[in-house]
Amino acid sequence: MKGQEAEDRALAFLLAQGHALLARNYRIPGGEIDLVTDQEGVIVFSEVRQRRSARYGGAAESVTPRKLALMQRAALAYLLREWGRDDLPCRLQVVSIEGEAHSGTLSVLPVE
């Protein structure tokens, strides 16, 4: 599965930061969220991106406005389907890995 190693590393990082895994690869028609975690009562929706080379731009740069819109849509669907409400504290973020999935530089970038 493409991106599995990057997602595994991102998940391990988030768990070490005190997150608890709620869902992985949450899908709805037209959208997906790689990782859904809980960090001290805040639901965190994470898109994981990894680029071995910056030749075509960095990992975080590969997240397009369209992808962010689909991610927001999937996050709303998750809240409504799994929790029955859409007013819970939550946030979106991108976990980027520049370089090899197992050893590259990992960054967490909030989505505003």
N, C-alpha and C positions, 0 to 999 in steps of 0.2 A: 504494500500500500504506500503510495507516494506521500511523503511527509510524515510517516509514522514515527520515524526516529526523532524528528524535530518536535513533534507533539509529545512524545515520551519525555524528552528533555525538558520541555516547557512545563509539563505537568509536574515533574519531579521538583523543578524550581519553585513552582507555585505552592506545592505541598510543604516544602521546606520553609516557605514564607508564612505558613499558618492557614493556608486555604484548605478547604475540604471539597473533594470532587462531588459534584451533583450529577453531571452528565458529560458524556464525551461524544463528539460528532452528532450533535442534536440537529436533526434535519426536518425541514418543512418543504413543501413544493417551492422551489425557487430560492432556497436559502439554507445555510448551515452555519452552525457555530462549533468551532473545534472543541473548546473546553468551557464548561459552565461550573463555576466553583462558588463556594461561600467563604467569605473572609469576614469574620466577626459580624455576621448579620447582614452583610452586603453581598448581593448576588453579582458575581463578576463574569462577564461574557468575554472570552478571549479568542481572538483570531491569531493563529500561529503562522508565521511566515519565515521561510529560510531561503537564503541565497548563498550559494557557494562563492559567487563572484559578483562584484558590483558593476560588471560590464554593462548591464542593462538597467542599472539602478539598484538601490538597496532593497532589502526585504520589506521594510516599512513602506517604502515608496510604491511597492507593488499592490498595496491596498487602495483600490480605486474608490471614488465616491459612490459608484454603483454597488460595490461590495459592501461598503459601510451601510448603505440604505438597506440592502438585503439582510445584513447582520442585525440591524435595528428591528427589522420586521420579524426575523426569527426570534430575537430576544423577547419581543412583545408576545409572540405566540407561545413561547416557553412560559412566561409569567402567567398568562391566562390559562393555558392548559394544565400546567403543573401545580400552580398555586391558586388559581381561580381569581386572580386580581392583577392589576397592572401598576399599582402604586407602591410596590416594595422598593426599598433602597437597592439600587443596582448601578453598574457602570460597565462601559465597553472599553476594551483595551486591545492593543496589538502586542503580541510577544514576538519580537524579531530576533533572528539568529543570522549573523553575518559570518559566513564561512561554513565549515563542516558542521553538520547537525550536532555531533557529539562534543565538539571542541570550540566552535565559533563563539563570537561575542554575543551574549544574550542581553537584550534590552526590553523593558516593558514601557510601552508608550500609551498614555491615556488617550481616548478618543473624546474629543470635545463636542 
